[in-house]
Amino acid sequence: MDLVWICVIVGLIGAVVVAFFVRYVLRQDAGSAKIRETSAAIQEGAMAFIGRKY
């Protein structure tokens, strides 16, 4: 089998695995209200840091 085809097949398998994990993670419960509040504060702080840094 040609090396190019092996790379293409492995890449497609990797994309399917990534899609599976993304779907799995996004279906998980976001947690309690306190956890979501803390998560929002962390995200806001991270975005402020990135905005100032770059």
CHARMM internal coordinates of N, CA and C (Angstrom, degrees):
IC EDIT
DIST 1 N 1 CA 1.4490
DIST 1 CA 1 C 1.5269
ANGL 1 N 1 CA 1 C 108.09
DIST 1 C 2 N 1.2834
ANGL 1 CA 1 C 2 N 115.52
DIHE 1 N 1 CA 1 C 2 N 139.32
DIST 2 N 2 CA 1.4558
ANGL 1 C 2 N 2 CA 121.49
DIHE 1 CA 1 C 2 N 2 CA -177.67
DIST 2 CA 2 C 1.5323
ANGL 2 N 2 CA 2 C 110.49
DIHE 1 C 2 N 2 CA 2 C -68.73
DIST 2 C 3 N 1.3104
ANGL 2 CA 2 C 3 N 117.36
DIHE 2 N 2 CA 2 C 3 N 143.00
DIST 3 N 3 CA 1.4604
ANGL 2 C 3 N 3 CA 122.54
DIHE 2 CA 2 C 3 N 3 CA -177.99
DIST 3 CA 3 C 1.5209
ANGL 3 N 3 CA 3 C 111.87
DIHE 2 C 3 N 3 CA 3 C -60.23
DIST 3 C 4 N 1.3120
ANGL 3 CA 3 C 4 N 117.67
DIHE 3 N 3 CA 3 C 4 N -34.33
DIST 4 N 4 CA 1.4677
ANGL 3 C 4 N 4 CA 121.08
DIHE 3 CA 3 C 4 N 4 CA 179.48
DIST 4 CA 4 C 1.5238
ANGL 4 N 4 CA 4 C 110.18
DIHE 3 C 4 N 4 CA 4 C -62.17
DIST 4 C 5 N 1.3246
ANGL 4 CA 4 C 5 N 117.06
DIHE 4 N 4 CA 4 C 5 N -44.25
DIST 5 N 5 CA 1.4650
ANGL 4 C 5 N 5 CA 120.24
DIHE 4 CA 4 C 5 N 5 CA -179.31
DIST 5 CA 5 C 1.5221
ANGL 5 N 5 CA 5 C 111.74
DIHE 4 C 5 N 5 CA 5 C -67.03
DIST 5 C 6 N 1.3158
ANGL 5 CA 5 C 6 N 116.52
DIHE 5 N 5 CA 5 C 6 N -36.10
DIST 6 N 6 CA 1.4682
ANGL 5 C 6 N 6 CA 119.64
DIHE 5 CA 5 C 6 N 6 CA 176.56
DIST 6 CA 6 C 1.5240
ANGL 6 N 6 CA 6 C 109.61
DIHE 5 C 6 N 6 CA 6 C -62.13
DIST 6 C 7 N 1.3186
ANGL 6 CA 6 C 7 N 117.24
DIHE 6 N 6 CA 6 C 7 N -43.75
DIST 7 N 7 CA 1.4647
ANGL 6 C 7 N 7 CA 121.35
DIHE 6 CA 6 C 7 N 7 CA 178.86
DIST 7 CA 7 C 1.5235
ANGL 7 N 7 CA 7 C 111.05
DIHE 6 C 7 N 7 CA 7 C -63.07
DIST 7 C 8 N 1.3154
ANGL 7 CA 7 C 8 N 117.37
DIHE 7 N 7 CA 7 C 8 N -41.83
DIST 8 N 8 CA 1.4663
ANGL 7 C 8 N 8 CA 121.16
DIHE 7 CA 7 C 8 N 8 CA 179.43
DIST 8 CA 8 C 1.5272
ANGL 8 N 8 CA 8 C 110.49
DIHE 7 C 8 N 8 CA 8 C -63.89
DIST 8 C 9 N 1.3128
ANGL 8 CA 8 C 9 N 117.10
DIHE 8 N 8 CA 8 C 9 N -45.34
DIST 9 N 9 CA 1.4664
ANGL 8 C 9 N 9 CA 120.97
DIHE 8 CA 8 C 9 N 9 CA -179.10
DIST 9 CA 9 C 1.5239
ANGL 9 N 9 CA 9 C 111.05
DIHE 8 C 9 N 9 CA 9 C -64.56
DIST 9 C 10 N 1.3184
ANGL 9 CA 9 C 10 N 117.13
DIHE 9 N 9 CA 9 C 10 N -44.63
DIST 10 N 10 CA 1.4665
ANGL 9 C 10 N 10 CA 120.80
DIHE 9 CA 9 C 10 N 10 CA 178.37
DIST 10 CA 10 C 1.5284
ANGL 10 N 10 CA 10 C 110.19
DIHE 9 C 10 N 10 CA 10 C -63.13
DIST 10 C 11 N 1.3169
ANGL 10 CA 10 C 11 N 117.77
DIHE 10 N 10 CA 10 C 11 N -39.28
DIST 11 N 11 CA 1.4612
ANGL 10 C 11 N 11 CA 121.31
DIHE 10 CA 10 C 11 N 11 CA 177.37
DIST 11 CA 11 C 1.5138
ANGL 11 N 11 CA 11 C 112.17
DIHE 10 C 11 N 11 CA 11 C -63.19
DIST 11 C 12 N 1.3213
ANGL 11 CA 11 C 12 N 116.98
DIHE 11 N 11 CA 11 C 12 N -41.99
DIST 12 N 12 CA 1.4667
ANGL 11 C 12 N 12 CA 120.56
DIHE 11 CA 11 C 12 N 12 CA 178.40
DIST 12 CA 12 C 1.5249
ANGL 12 N 12 CA 12 C 111.67
DIHE 11 C 12 N 12 CA 12 C -66.48
DIST 12 C 13 N 1.3181
ANGL 12 CA 12 C 13 N 116.52
DIHE 12 N 12 CA 12 C 13 N -41.21
DIST 13 N 13 CA 1.4668
ANGL 12 C 13 N 13 CA 119.99
DIHE 12 CA 12 C 13 N 13 CA 176.46
DIST 13 CA 13 C 1.5270
ANGL 13 N 13 CA 13 C 109.89
DIHE 12 C 13 N 13 CA 13 C -61.80
DIST 13 C 14 N 1.3126
ANGL 13 CA 13 C 14 N 117.24
DIHE 13 N 13 CA 13 C 14 N -42.21
DIST 14 N 14 CA 1.4638
ANGL 13 C 14 N 14 CA 121.19
DIHE 13 CA 13 C 14 N 14 CA 177.56
DIST 14 CA 14 C 1.5136
ANGL 14 N 14 CA 14 C 112.06
DIHE 13 C 14 N 14 CA 14 C -61.78
DIST 14 C 15 N 1.3282
ANGL 14 CA 14 C 15 N 117.56
DIHE 14 N 14 CA 14 C 15 N -40.64
DIST 15 N 15 CA 1.4647
ANGL 14 C 15 N 15 CA 121.01
DIHE 14 CA 14 C 15 N 15 CA 179.01
DIST 15 CA 15 C 1.5210
ANGL 15 N 15 CA 15 C 111.19
DIHE 14 C 15 N 15 CA 15 C -64.81
DIST 15 C 16 N 1.3245
ANGL 15 CA 15 C 16 N 117.08
DIHE 15 N 15 CA 15 C 16 N -38.45
DIST 16 N 16 CA 1.4677
ANGL 15 C 16 N 16 CA 120.59
DIHE 15 CA 15 C 16 N 16 CA 177.93
DIST 16 CA 16 C 1.5259
ANGL 16 N 16 CA 16 C 110.45
DIHE 15 C 16 N 16 CA 16 C -65.79
DIST 16 C 17 N 1.3184
ANGL 16 CA 16 C 17 N 117.39
DIHE 16 N 16 CA 16 C 17 N -42.37
DIST 17 N 17 CA 1.4660
ANGL 16 C 17 N 17 CA 121.11
DIHE 16 CA 16 C 17 N 17 CA 178.82
DIST 17 CA 17 C 1.5239
ANGL 17 N 17 CA 17 C 110.31
DIHE 16 C 17 N 17 CA 17 C -63.36
DIST 17 C 18 N 1.3192
ANGL 17 CA 17 C 18 N 117.27
DIHE 17 N 17 CA 17 C 18 N -43.51
DIST 18 N 18 CA 1.4657
ANGL 17 C 18 N 18 CA 121.02
DIHE 17 CA 17 C 18 N 18 CA 178.29
DIST 18 CA 18 C 1.5211
ANGL 18 N 18 CA 18 C 110.39
DIHE 17 C 18 N 18 CA 18 C -61.73
DIST 18 C 19 N 1.3283
ANGL 18 CA 18 C 19 N 117.97
DIHE 18 N 18 CA 18 C 19 N -43.74
DIST 19 N 19 CA 1.4626
ANGL 18 C 19 N 19 CA 121.43
DIHE 18 CA 18 C 19 N 19 CA 178.92
DIST 19 CA 19 C 1.5249
ANGL 19 N 19 CA 19 C 110.65
DIHE 18 C 19 N 19 CA 19 C -61.09
DIST 19 C 20 N 1.3251
ANGL 19 CA 19 C 20 N 117.10
DIHE 19 N 19 CA 19 C 20 N -40.02
DIST 20 N 20 CA 1.4600
ANGL 19 C 20 N 20 CA 120.74
DIHE 19 CA 19 C 20 N 20 CA 177.85
DIST 20 CA 20 C 1.5241
ANGL 20 N 20 CA 20 C 110.83
DIHE 19 C 20 N 20 CA 20 C -61.79
DIST 20 C 21 N 1.3279
ANGL 20 CA 20 C 21 N 117.59
DIHE 20 N 20 CA 20 C 21 N -47.11
DIST 21 N 21 CA 1.4572
ANGL 20 C 21 N 21 CA 120.89
DIHE 20 CA 20 C 21 N 21 CA -178.68
DIST 21 CA 21 C 1.5277
ANGL 21 N 21 CA 21 C 111.98
DIHE 20 C 21 N 21 CA 21 C -66.91
DIST 21 C 22 N 1.3201
ANGL 21 CA 21 C 22 N 117.83
DIHE 21 N 21 CA 21 C 22 N -38.24
DIST 22 N 22 CA 1.4675
ANGL 21 C 22 N 22 CA 120.75
DIHE 21 CA 21 C 22 N 22 CA 177.36
DIST 22 CA 22 C 1.5191
ANGL 22 N 22 CA 22 C 109.63
DIHE 21 C 22 N 22 CA 22 C -61.54
DIST 22 C 23 N 1.3182
ANGL 22 CA 22 C 23 N 116.32
DIHE 22 N 22 CA 22 C 23 N -46.41
DIST 23 N 23 CA 1.4653
ANGL 22 C 23 N 23 CA 120.53
DIHE 22 CA 22 C 23 N 23 CA 179.56
DIST 23 CA 23 C 1.5282
ANGL 23 N 23 CA 23 C 110.91
DIHE 22 C 23 N 23 CA 23 C -62.07
DIST 23 C 24 N 1.3211
ANGL 23 CA 23 C 24 N 117.01
DIHE 23 N 23 CA 23 C 24 N -41.68
DIST 24 N 24 CA 1.4608
ANGL 23 C 24 N 24 CA 121.86
DIHE 23 CA 23 C 24 N 24 CA 179.26
DIST 24 CA 24 C 1.5320
ANGL 24 N 24 CA 24 C 111.29
DIHE 23 C 24 N 24 CA 24 C -61.97
DIST 24 C 25 N 1.3193
ANGL 24 CA 24 C 25 N 116.68
DIHE 24 N 24 CA 24 C 25 N -46.61
DIST 25 N 25 CA 1.4649
ANGL 24 C 25 N 25 CA 120.76
DIHE 24 CA 24 C 25 N 25 CA -177.74
DIST 25 CA 25 C 1.5249
ANGL 25 N 25 CA 25 C 110.85
DIHE 24 C 25 N 25 CA 25 C -66.22
DIST 25 C 26 N 1.3218
ANGL 25 CA 25 C 26 N 117.19
DIHE 25 N 25 CA 25 C 26 N -42.70
DIST 26 N 26 CA 1.4599
ANGL 25 C 26 N 26 CA 120.18
DIHE 25 CA 25 C 26 N 26 CA -178.02
DIST 26 CA 26 C 1.5251
ANGL 26 N 26 CA 26 C 112.79
DIHE 25 C 26 N 26 CA 26 C -68.87
DIST 26 C 27 N 1.3274
ANGL 26 CA 26 C 27 N 118.51
DIHE 26 N 26 CA 26 C 27 N -21.12
DIST 27 N 27 CA 1.4575
ANGL 26 C 27 N 27 CA 121.41
DIHE 26 CA 26 C 27 N 27 CA 179.14
DIST 27 CA 27 C 1.5283
ANGL 27 N 27 CA 27 C 112.30
DIHE 26 C 27 N 27 CA 27 C -84.71
DIST 27 C 28 N 1.3254
ANGL 27 CA 27 C 28 N 118.55
DIHE 27 N 27 CA 27 C 28 N -9.73
DIST 28 N 28 CA 1.4567
ANGL 27 C 28 N 28 CA 121.44
DIHE 27 CA 27 C 28 N 28 CA -177.97
DIST 28 CA 28 C 1.5262
ANGL 28 N 28 CA 28 C 110.78
DIHE 27 C 28 N 28 CA 28 C -71.39
DIST 28 C 29 N 1.3332
ANGL 28 CA 28 C 29 N 115.50
DIHE 28 N 28 CA 28 C 29 N 153.08
DIST 29 N 29 CA 1.4596
ANGL 28 C 29 N 29 CA 121.85
DIHE 28 CA 28 C 29 N 29 CA 178.23
DIST 29 CA 29 C 1.5308
ANGL 29 N 29 CA 29 C 109.54
DIHE 28 C 29 N 29 CA 29 C -64.86
DIST 29 C 30 N 1.3288
ANGL 29 CA 29 C 30 N 115.97
DIHE 29 N 29 CA 29 C 30 N 137.87
DIST 30 N 30 CA 1.4666
ANGL 29 C 30 N 30 CA 120.77
DIHE 29 CA 29 C 30 N 30 CA -178.02
DIST 30 CA 30 C 1.5227
ANGL 30 N 30 CA 30 C 112.21
DIHE 29 C 30 N 30 CA 30 C -76.45
DIST 30 C 31 N 1.3090
ANGL 30 CA 30 C 31 N 118.44
DIHE 30 N 30 CA 30 C 31 N -12.29
DIST 31 N 31 CA 1.4541
ANGL 30 C 31 N 31 CA 121.37
DIHE 30 CA 30 C 31 N 31 CA 178.11
DIST 31 CA 31 C 1.5145
ANGL 31 N 31 CA 31 C 112.33
DIHE 30 C 31 N 31 CA 31 C 101.23
DIST 31 C 32 N 1.3155
ANGL 31 CA 31 C 32 N 115.06
DIHE 31 N 31 CA 31 C 32 N -174.02
DIST 32 N 32 CA 1.4632
ANGL 31 C 32 N 32 CA 120.77
DIHE 31 CA 31 C 32 N 32 CA -178.02
DIST 32 CA 32 C 1.5277
ANGL 32 N 32 CA 32 C 110.44
DIHE 31 C 32 N 32 CA 32 C -73.71
DIST 32 C 33 N 1.3256
ANGL 32 CA 32 C 33 N 115.23
DIHE 32 N 32 CA 32 C 33 N 172.39
DIST 33 N 33 CA 1.4638
ANGL 32 C 33 N 33 CA 120.62
DIHE 32 CA 32 C 33 N 33 CA -179.76
DIST 33 CA 33 C 1.5294
ANGL 33 N 33 CA 33 C 110.93
DIHE 32 C 33 N 33 CA 33 C -61.85
DIST 33 C 34 N 1.3184
ANGL 33 CA 33 C 34 N 117.30
DIHE 33 N 33 CA 33 C 34 N -37.82
DIST 34 N 34 CA 1.4665
ANGL 33 C 34 N 34 CA 121.22
DIHE 33 CA 33 C 34 N 34 CA 179.98
DIST 34 CA 34 C 1.5353
ANGL 34 N 34 CA 34 C 110.55
DIHE 33 C 34 N 34 CA 34 C -64.76
DIST 34 C 35 N 1.3165
ANGL 34 CA 34 C 35 N 116.60
DIHE 34 N 34 CA 34 C 35 N -41.12
DIST 35 N 35 CA 1.4659
ANGL 34 C 35 N 35 CA 120.13
DIHE 34 CA 34 C 35 N 35 CA 178.86
DIST 35 CA 35 C 1.5234
ANGL 35 N 35 CA 35 C 110.43
DIHE 34 C 35 N 35 CA 35 C -66.08
DIST 35 C 36 N 1.3302
ANGL 35 CA 35 C 36 N 117.33
DIHE 35 N 35 CA 35 C 36 N -42.39
DIST 36 N 36 CA 1.4675
ANGL 35 C 36 N 36 CA 120.43
DIHE 35 CA 35 C 36 N 36 CA 178.76
DIST 36 CA 36 C 1.5275
ANGL 36 N 36 CA 36 C 110.73
DIHE 35 C 36 N 36 CA 36 C -64.59
DIST 36 C 37 N 1.3306
ANGL 36 CA 36 C 37 N 117.26
DIHE 36 N 36 CA 36 C 37 N -37.76
DIST 37 N 37 CA 1.4696
ANGL 36 C 37 N 37 CA 121.06
DIHE 36 CA 36 C 37 N 37 CA 177.98
DIST 37 CA 37 C 1.5298
ANGL 37 N 37 CA 37 C 110.54
DIHE 36 C 37 N 37 CA 37 C -64.29
DIST 37 C 38 N 1.3198
ANGL 37 CA 37 C 38 N 116.77
DIHE 37 N 37 CA 37 C 38 N -45.29
DIST 38 N 38 CA 1.4627
ANGL 37 C 38 N 38 CA 121.31
DIHE 37 CA 37 C 38 N 38 CA 178.31
DIST 38 CA 38 C 1.5278
ANGL 38 N 38 CA 38 C 110.65
DIHE 37 C 38 N 38 CA 38 C -63.37
DIST 38 C 39 N 1.3167
ANGL 38 CA 38 C 39 N 116.33
DIHE 38 N 38 CA 38 C 39 N -41.50
DIST 39 N 39 CA 1.4627
ANGL 38 C 39 N 39 CA 120.93
DIHE 38 CA 38 C 39 N 39 CA 178.62
DIST 39 CA 39 C 1.5236
ANGL 39 N 39 CA 39 C 111.31
DIHE 38 C 39 N 39 CA 39 C -61.76
DIST 39 C 40 N 1.3278
ANGL 39 CA 39 C 40 N 116.93
DIHE 39 N 39 CA 39 C 40 N -41.91
DIST 40 N 40 CA 1.4648
ANGL 39 C 40 N 40 CA 120.54
DIHE 39 CA 39 C 40 N 40 CA 179.17
DIST 40 CA 40 C 1.5306
ANGL 40 N 40 CA 40 C 110.84
DIHE 39 C 40 N 40 CA 40 C -64.31
DIST 40 C 41 N 1.3421
ANGL 40 CA 40 C 41 N 117.03
DIHE 40 N 40 CA 40 C 41 N -39.29
DIST 41 N 41 CA 1.4635
ANGL 40 C 41 N 41 CA 120.48
DIHE 40 CA 40 C 41 N 41 CA 178.74
DIST 41 CA 41 C 1.5293
ANGL 41 N 41 CA 41 C 110.86
DIHE 40 C 41 N 41 CA 41 C -65.25
DIST 41 C 42 N 1.3240
ANGL 41 CA 41 C 42 N 117.03
DIHE 41 N 41 CA 41 C 42 N -41.49
DIST 42 N 42 CA 1.4647
ANGL 41 C 42 N 42 CA 120.84
DIHE 41 CA 41 C 42 N 42 CA 178.07
DIST 42 CA 42 C 1.5191
ANGL 42 N 42 CA 42 C 110.39
DIHE 41 C 42 N 42 CA 42 C -63.95
DIST 42 C 43 N 1.3231
ANGL 42 CA 42 C 43 N 116.53
DIHE 42 N 42 CA 42 C 43 N -43.47
DIST 43 N 43 CA 1.4664
ANGL 42 C 43 N 43 CA 120.27
DIHE 42 CA 42 C 43 N 43 CA 180.00
DIST 43 CA 43 C 1.5264
ANGL 43 N 43 CA 43 C 110.64
DIHE 42 C 43 N 43 CA 43 C -63.48
DIST 43 C 44 N 1.3244
ANGL 43 CA 43 C 44 N 116.95
DIHE 43 N 43 CA 43 C 44 N -41.54
DIST 44 N 44 CA 1.4676
ANGL 43 C 44 N 44 CA 120.45
DIHE 43 CA 43 C 44 N 44 CA 178.77
DIST 44 CA 44 C 1.5295
ANGL 44 N 44 CA 44 C 110.79
DIHE 43 C 44 N 44 CA 44 C -62.61
DIST 44 C 45 N 1.3288
ANGL 44 CA 44 C 45 N 116.61
DIHE 44 N 44 CA 44 C 45 N -43.86
DIST 45 N 45 CA 1.4595
ANGL 44 C 45 N 45 CA 120.45
DIHE 44 CA 44 C 45 N 45 CA 178.55
DIST 45 CA 45 C 1.5207
ANGL 45 N 45 CA 45 C 112.41
DIHE 44 C 45 N 45 CA 45 C -64.58
DIST 45 C 46 N 1.3226
ANGL 45 CA 45 C 46 N 116.61
DIHE 45 N 45 CA 45 C 46 N -40.01
DIST 46 N 46 CA 1.4653
ANGL 45 C 46 N 46 CA 120.44
DIHE 45 CA 45 C 46 N 46 CA 178.96
DIST 46 CA 46 C 1.5208
ANGL 46 N 46 CA 46 C 110.86
DIHE 45 C 46 N 46 CA 46 C -64.67
DIST 46 C 47 N 1.3179
ANGL 46 CA 46 C 47 N 117.16
DIHE 46 N 46 CA 46 C 47 N -42.00
DIST 47 N 47 CA 1.4628
ANGL 46 C 47 N 47 CA 120.23
DIHE 46 CA 46 C 47 N 47 CA 179.69
DIST 47 CA 47 C 1.5305
ANGL 47 N 47 CA 47 C 111.01
DIHE 46 C 47 N 47 CA 47 C -67.00
DIST 47 C 48 N 1.3373
ANGL 47 CA 47 C 48 N 117.26
DIHE 47 N 47 CA 47 C 48 N -36.73
DIST 48 N 48 CA 1.4601
ANGL 47 C 48 N 48 CA 120.24
DIHE 47 CA 47 C 48 N 48 CA 176.62
DIST 48 CA 48 C 1.5352
ANGL 48 N 48 CA 48 C 110.32
DIHE 47 C 48 N 48 CA 48 C -64.32
DIST 48 C 49 N 1.3285
ANGL 48 CA 48 C 49 N 116.67
DIHE 48 N 48 CA 48 C 49 N -42.34
DIST 49 N 49 CA 1.4611
ANGL 48 C 49 N 49 CA 120.93
DIHE 48 CA 48 C 49 N 49 CA 178.18
DIST 49 CA 49 C 1.5257
ANGL 49 N 49 CA 49 C 110.64
DIHE 48 C 49 N 49 CA 49 C -61.47
DIST 49 C 50 N 1.3181
ANGL 49 CA 49 C 50 N 116.75
DIHE 49 N 49 CA 49 C 50 N -47.80
DIST 50 N 50 CA 1.4685
ANGL 49 C 50 N 50 CA 120.53
DIHE 49 CA 49 C 50 N 50 CA -179.09
DIST 50 CA 50 C 1.5228
ANGL 50 N 50 CA 50 C 110.38
DIHE 49 C 50 N 50 CA 50 C -63.20
DIST 50 C 51 N 1.3318
ANGL 50 CA 50 C 51 N 116.78
DIHE 50 N 50 CA 50 C 51 N -39.81
DIST 51 N 51 CA 1.4620
ANGL 50 C 51 N 51 CA 120.21
DIHE 50 CA 50 C 51 N 51 CA 179.48
DIST 51 CA 51 C 1.5197
ANGL 51 N 51 CA 51 C 112.62
DIHE 50 C 51 N 51 CA 51 C -62.82
DIST 51 C 52 N 1.3251
ANGL 51 CA 51 C 52 N 116.79
DIHE 51 N 51 CA 51 C 52 N -38.53
DIST 52 N 52 CA 1.4641
ANGL 51 C 52 N 52 CA 120.14
DIHE 51 CA 51 C 52 N 52 CA 179.62
DIST 52 CA 52 C 1.5248
ANGL 52 N 52 CA 52 C 111.75
DIHE 51 C 52 N 52 CA 52 C -76.54
DIST 52 C 53 N 1.3088
ANGL 52 CA 52 C 53 N 115.85
DIHE 52 N 52 CA 52 C 53 N -36.23
DIST 53 N 53 CA 1.4598
ANGL 52 C 53 N 53 CA 120.28
DIHE 52 CA 52 C 53 N 53 CA -174.78
DIST 53 CA 53 C 1.5232
ANGL 53 N 53 CA 53 C 112.03
DIHE 52 C 53 N 53 CA 53 C -74.28
DIST 53 C 54 N 1.3177
ANGL 53 CA 53 C 54 N 117.16
DIHE 53 N 53 CA 53 C 54 N -37.58
DIST 54 N 54 CA 1.4631
ANGL 53 C 54 N 54 CA 120.21
DIHE 53 CA 53 C 54 N 54 CA -174.91
DIST 54 CA 54 C 1.4933
ANGL 54 N 54 CA 54 C 108.93
DIHE 53 C 54 N 54 CA 54 C -117.63
END
COOR INIT
IC SEED 1 N 1 CA 1 C
IC BUILD
